[in-house]
Structures are given as C-alpha cells and as structure tokens.
C-alpha cells in the first residue's frame, strides 16, 4: 500500500512538472505568432479549447465508476501525446537570434518562499475573519450585523491575499523590472479575483444544492449546471474574443464582471433548480467573455521579447485562485451555517460576487498604451 501511494505521488509530481513546463512554452505563443488585431479571437479559441477537456471528463467518468483506471490513464496519455505533436508540428515560430539572459538568483528557492508566503498570507486573512467573528458578542449582536461585519472582513481578506500574493509573485517572476510593470501586475490581480470567485462558486454549488435546496441527486444537478455554464461559456468565449478586438478589452471585461456578479446574485436568492440554472447561464456568459478578453489584454501588456516569462506569472492566478477562494470561503460558510443552517452559502456567494465587481473596479489601474 505504501509503495503504491509513493508511485501515485511520483506520478502526480511528474504530471505537474511536465504540465507546467509545457505551459511555460505555450504562454508566449499568441503574442509570438498572432497579430495584435487578432489576439482577442485567438484568446477566445484558446479559452474554448481549454474548456473541452472539462466536457471530456463527463464522458470518461463512467469508466472510473467501473474501476477502469488504466483505460482512463491511457486515454489521457493519448491526448497529451496528440496535443503535443499537434502543437510542435503545426506551430511556426521565428527562432531566437540571441541567447536569452540567464535568470538571476535562485528561482526554485524563491518560488518555494513565494508559495509559503502565499499560504501564510491566506492563513493570516483567515485568522482575521475568525477574530472578527469572536470579537462580536454572541448574545447581543444581530445576525445581519454579524453577516455584514464578518463578511466584509472575509472579502477584505480575500482581496488582500490576492494583492500581496501577486505583488510578491511579480517580484519573483519579473525581478527588478516589476516596478515598471504596474499595469501588468494589476492585470494579474484582476485575473486572480475573477478566477478565485468563479472557481470557488463552482466548488460550493453542489453543497448549496444538497444542503439548502435538498435535492435527492445533487451531483447530477451540479453536472447539469456545469453543462449549462459550459454551453454559455463556449458561445461567449468565441464571441467575446472577436468583440474585444473590435470594441476594446476593458469594455468586455466590465460586461463580464457584471454578468458574473448577476449570476452570483441569482444564486443567493435561488430556491429552485431552474433558477440555479439561470444563474449558471449568467456565470457562463461572464466567464466566457472574461477568459477571452482578459487573456487578450494580457498579451497586449507584456513585452514582446519576454511574453512567455510574463504570461507564465499568470499561472500564479490559476494556482492561487483555489487557495484564496476556498480556504477563506469554506470556513466562512461553516461559521454561518452553524449559526443558521444554509446561511453560509448565500454569504460566500455574495463575497464572490464582490470579487467579480472588484475585478471590474480595478480595471482603471491597467493603463493601456493602445485600446
């Protein structure tokens, strides 16, 4: 048993290493090979292709129920091999004319320190939330005052963790030039806010459906909701990429944040499955628009010669999103559910809606040389 777990752990580590190495090369492909006026459309296509594996999971999940693990592993290996060959053989790059500069310092050690810092900041934010809850007297504090105070501290903790994590992440990834890349840093901040909100909303929806709506088949309902989000995400990823080339990135990102926040608002007041599906439609519309327009904005901001290195930092947004959204949102949901069963989910959905809106309100911090 111990040997099997060790082999499994080794496999997971190798998978993560290979995945991140391949992503490091892919990050700079759009700015390298796509003209600026077509990057929105290219980013939309990228977003759609990134969502297709999520749909494939629904197709192969019955194999896991039948314990056909090796069949699933072979399918995954085949897809990894095919996509790698397709990318390598079909992408025409212009070779570098000079050797890239050597990375200064100890990047592995610095990244490890950054990970520890990110987790530490998130835990500090969680401590602030718990302290604010303990500070309010149990007997004399009204329920709504407790919701407002503890909820606002939670939102502040999430936003603060994101900003601090991204700021120091930029110092690690960019180095001394980070002070000249404020717009890029704000871009990563807004990206992480949106991703933390949508990822955590998706994670907690099944528990909301089970505990609050009390349907007999929450997993099936959540699968249907995922399908609804995927359909609308698919449509708006392509359309949003095209429109961002025509109308500008920020206008589309503003619309994306508003649509997603409407989805969060609908979830808060959802009492039936159809209303949950409508909320999912708004979340899908907002997320699809965001994924294409936001990545196109990132390709506009990064220096052409260092596009891969800069866009690689955006992986911090993906990695940190789960840490921030769930590690703070989960205990918050438990805290309010203990006070009143089912109350925790509307509270955290409201906080995630606040993150959607914050990602819009911070857009003016991103200064575009061209729009």
C-alpha positions in Angstrom: 0.0 0.0 0.0 2.8 2.4 0.9 4.7 1.6 -2.3 1.5 2.2 -4.3 1.0 5.6 -2.7 4.6 6.5 -3.4 4.3 5.6 -7.0 1.0 7.6 -7.3 2.6 10.6 -5.6 5.6 10.4 -8.0 3.2 10.2 -11.0 1.3 13.3 -9.8 4.6 15.2 -9.3 5.9 14.3 -12.8 2.5 15.2 -14.3 2.6 18.6 -12.6 6.2 19.2 -13.7 5.5 18.3 -17.3 2.3 20.3 -17.4 4.0 23.4 -16.1 6.9 23.0 -18.5 4.6 22.7 -21.4 2.5 25.7 -20.3 5.7 27.8 -19.9 6.2 27.3 -23.7 2.6 27.8 -24.6 2.2 31.1 -22.7 4.0 33.1 -25.3 2.6 31.5 -28.4 -0.2 34.0 -29.0 1.9 37.2 -28.8 4.7 35.4 -30.8 2.7 34.2 -33.7 -0.6 36.2 -33.8 -1.0 39.7 -35.0 -2.2 42.2 -32.4 -5.6 42.9 -34.0 -6.4 39.1 -34.0 -5.3 38.3 -30.4 -8.8 38.6 -29.0 -10.1 36.0 -31.4 -7.1 33.8 -30.7 -7.6 34.1 -27.0 -11.3 33.1 -27.4 -10.3 30.0 -29.3 -7.7 29.2 -26.6 -10.4 29.5 -23.9 -12.7 27.2 -25.8 -10.0 24.6 -26.3 -9.2 24.8 -22.6 -12.8 24.0 -21.7 -13.1 21.0 -24.0 -11.2 18.7 -21.5 -13.8 19.5 -18.9 -16.5 18.2 -21.2 -14.4 15.1 -21.9 -14.3 14.4 -18.2 -18.1 13.9 -18.2 -17.6 11.3 -20.9 -14.9 9.2 -19.3 -16.1 9.5 -15.7 -18.3 6.3 -16.0 -15.1 4.4 -16.6 -13.9 5.4 -13.1 -17.1 4.1 -11.6 -16.3 0.8 -13.2 -12.7 0.9 -11.8 -11.2 1.0 -15.3 -8.4 3.3 -14.2 -5.9 2.1 -16.7 -8.2 2.8 -19.5 -8.6 6.4 -18.3 -4.9 6.8 -17.9 -4.2 5.6 -21.4 -6.8 7.9 -22.8 -5.2 10.9 -21.0 -1.7 9.8 -22.2 -3.0 9.6 -25.8 -4.5 13.1 -25.6 -1.3 14.6 -24.1 0.7 13.0 -26.9 -1.6 14.1 -29.7 -1.9 17.7 -28.5 1.9 17.9 -28.0 2.5 16.6 -31.5 -0.1 18.9 -33.0 1.4 22.0 -31.3 5.0 21.1 -32.1 4.4 20.2 -35.8 1.9 22.9 -36.7 3.3 26.0 -34.9 5.8 28.0 -36.9 8.0 30.1 -34.7 10.7 32.6 -35.6 14.0 31.2 -34.0 15.8 33.4 -31.4 18.8 35.3 -32.8 20.5 35.6 -29.4 20.7 33.5 -26.3 18.2 34.6 -23.6 19.6 36.2 -20.5 20.4 34.0 -17.5 17.9 34.0 -14.7 19.4 35.8 -11.7 19.2 34.4 -8.1 17.8 31.0 -7.1 14.4 30.8 -8.9 13.4 27.5 -7.3 14.1 28.7 -3.8 12.4 32.0 -4.4 9.3 30.2 -5.8 9.2 28.0 -2.7 9.4 31.0 -0.5 6.6 32.6 -2.5 4.4 29.6 -2.0 5.0 29.7 1.7 4.2 33.4 1.7 1.0 32.9 -0.3 -0.3 30.2 2.1 0.9 32.3 5.1 -1.0 35.4 3.9 -4.1 33.4 3.3 -3.9 31.9 6.8 -3.5 35.4 8.2 -6.6 36.6 6.4 -8.5 33.5 7.7 -7.3 34.4 11.3 -8.6 38.0 10.7 -12.0 36.5 9.8 -12.1 34.2 12.8 -11.0 37.0 15.1 -13.7 39.4 13.8 -16.3 36.6 14.5 -15.0 36.1 18.0 -14.9 39.8 18.7 -18.6 40.2 18.1 -20.6 39.3 21.3 -22.7 36.2 20.6 -25.8 37.3 22.6 -26.1 41.0 21.7 -25.0 41.1 18.1 -27.8 40.8 15.5 -27.5 38.2 12.8 -27.3 40.7 9.9 -24.7 42.8 11.7 -22.6 39.7 12.1 -23.1 38.8 8.4 -22.1 42.3 7.3 -19.0 42.6 9.6 -17.6 39.1 9.2 -18.5 39.1 5.5 -16.7 42.3 4.8 -13.6 41.1 6.7 -13.7 38.0 4.6 -13.9 40.0 1.4 -11.1 42.2 2.5 -9.0 39.1 3.5 -9.5 37.6 0.0 -8.7 40.8 -1.8 -5.7 41.5 0.4 -4.3 38.0 0.0 -4.6 38.2 -3.8 -2.9 41.6 -4.0 0.0 40.6 -1.7 0.5 37.2 -3.3 0.5 38.7 -6.8 2.8 41.6 -5.9 5.5 39.3 -4.4 4.9 36.8 -7.2 5.8 39.5 -9.7 8.9 40.3 -7.8 9.9 36.7 -8.0 9.0 36.2 -11.7 10.0 39.6 -13.1 12.6 40.8 -10.8 13.7 44.5 -10.6 11.6 45.4 -13.7 8.4 44.7 -11.7 8.2 48.3 -10.6 7.9 49.4 -14.2 5.1 46.8 -14.9 2.3 48.1 -12.6 -0.4 47.6 -15.3 0.7 44.0 -15.8 0.6 43.4 -12.0 -2.9 44.9 -11.8 -3.9 42.7 -14.7 -2.9 39.6 -12.8 -4.7 40.9 -9.7 -8.0 41.3 -11.5 -7.5 37.9 -13.2 -7.0 36.1 -9.9 -10.0 37.9 -8.3 -12.3 36.6 -11.1 -10.8 33.1 -11.2 -11.0 32.8 -7.4 -14.6 33.8 -7.5 -15.8 31.6 -10.3 -13.7 28.6 -9.2 -15.0 28.7 -5.6 -18.6 29.4 -6.7 -18.4 26.2 -8.8 -16.9 24.2 -5.9 -19.5 25.2 -3.4 -22.6 25.0 -5.6 -23.0 21.2 -5.1 -23.0 21.7 -1.3 -25.6 24.5 -1.8 -27.8 22.3 -3.9 -27.5 19.5 -1.4 -27.8 21.4 1.9 -30.1 24.3 1.0 -32.3 23.0 -1.9 -32.1 19.5 -0.5 -32.5 17.7 -3.9 -32.0 13.9 -3.8 -29.3 13.9 -6.6 -27.1 17.0 -6.0 -24.2 15.5 -8.1 -26.4 15.1 -11.1 -27.8 18.6 -10.7 -24.3 20.0 -10.4 -23.4 18.2 -13.6 -26.3 19.8 -15.4 -25.3 23.1 -14.0 -21.7 22.6 -15.3 -23.1 21.8 -18.7 -25.2 25.0 -18.7 -22.1 27.0 -17.8 -20.0 25.3 -20.4 -22.5 26.0 -23.2 -22.8 29.7 -22.5 -19.0 29.9 -21.8 -18.4 28.3 -25.2 -20.5 30.8 -27.0 -19.2 33.9 -25.3 -15.5 32.8 -25.5 -15.6 32.9 -29.2 -17.9 36.0 -29.5 -16.1 37.8 -26.7 -12.7 37.3 -28.3 -14.0 38.8 -31.6 -15.7 41.7 -29.9 -12.6 42.5 -27.7 -10.7 43.0 -31.0 -13.4 45.4 -32.2 -14.6 47.2 -29.0 -11.6 47.0 -26.7 -10.7 44.7 -23.9 -11.8 46.7 -20.9 -15.4 47.1 -22.1 -15.8 43.4 -22.5 -14.2 42.8 -19.1 -16.6 45.2 -17.5 -19.5 43.4 -19.0 -18.0 40.0 -17.9 -17.7 41.1 -14.3 -21.3 42.5 -14.2 -22.7 39.3 -15.8 -20.9 37.1 -13.4 -22.0 39.2 -10.4 -25.6 38.9 -11.6 -25.1 35.1 -11.6 -23.8 35.2 -8.0 -26.8 37.4 -7.0 -29.2 34.9 -8.6 -27.6 32.1 -6.7 -28.0 33.9 -3.4 -31.8 34.0 -3.9 -32.2 30.7 -5.7 -34.9 28.5 -4.2 -35.5 26.2 -7.2 -33.3 24.3 -9.6 -34.4 26.3 -12.7 -33.3 29.5 -11.0 -29.9 27.9 -10.3 -29.6 27.0 -14.0 -30.4 30.7 -14.9 -27.6 31.7 -12.5 -25.3 29.3 -14.2 -26.2 30.8 -17.6 -25.1 34.3 -16.4 -21.9 32.8 -14.8 -21.1 31.1 -18.1 -21.7 34.3 -20.1 -19.5 36.3 -17.8 -16.7 33.6 -17.6 -16.5 33.0 -21.3 -16.3 36.7 -22.0 -13.7 37.2 -19.3 -11.5 34.3 -20.4 -11.1 35.6 -23.9 -10.9 39.3 -23.3 -8.7 39.0 -20.2 -6.1 36.9 -21.9 -6.1 39.2 -24.9 -5.5 42.1 -22.6 -2.5 40.2 -21.0 -0.9 39.6 -24.4 -1.3 43.4 -25.1 0.5 44.3 -21.9 3.5 42.0 -21.9 6.9 43.0 -23.5 7.1 41.1 -26.8 10.6 39.7 -26.1 9.6 38.3 -22.6 6.0 37.3 -23.4 6.4 33.7 -22.2 8.0 34.7 -18.9 5.5 37.4 -18.1 2.4 35.3 -19.1 3.8 32.4 -17.1 3.3 34.5 -14.0 -0.4 34.4 -14.8 -0.2 30.7 -13.7 0.0 32.2 -10.2 -3.5 33.4 -10.7 -4.7 29.9 -11.5 -2.8 28.3 -8.7 -3.6 30.9 -6.1 -7.3 31.1 -7.0 -8.2 27.8 -5.3 -6.1 28.7 -2.2 -7.7 32.1 -1.7 -11.3 31.4 -2.6 -11.8 28.1 -0.9 -9.6 28.4 2.2 -11.3 31.5 3.3 -14.8 30.8 1.8 -15.1 27.3 3.3 -14.6 28.3 7.0 -16.9 31.3 6.4 -19.6 29.0 5.1 -19.2 26.6 8.1 -19.3 29.6 10.5 -22.6 30.9 9.2 -24.1 27.5 8.6 -23.5 26.8 12.3 -25.5 29.9 13.3 -28.3 29.3 10.8 -28.3 26.2 8.6 -27.9 27.1 4.9 -26.9 30.7 5.6 -23.2 30.2 4.8 -23.7 29.7 1.1 -25.5 32.9 0.3 -22.9 34.8 2.3 -19.9 33.4 0.4 -21.7 33.7 -3.0 -22.2 37.4 -2.1 -18.4 37.7 -1.4 -17.6 36.0 -4.7 -19.9 38.5 -6.4 -17.9 41.2 -4.7 -14.7 39.8 -6.1 -16.3 39.9 -9.6 -17.1 43.5 -9.1 -13.7 44.3 -7.7 -12.1 42.9 -10.8 -14.1 45.5 -12.8 -13.5 48.4 -10.4 -9.7 47.9 -10.6 -9.6 47.9 -14.4 -8.7 51.7 -14.5 -5.5 50.7 -12.8 -4.5 49.0 -16.0 -3.1 51.7 -18.3 -3.2 50.7 -21.9 -0.8 52.3 -24.4 -3.3 51.3 -27.1 -7.0 50.5 -26.8 
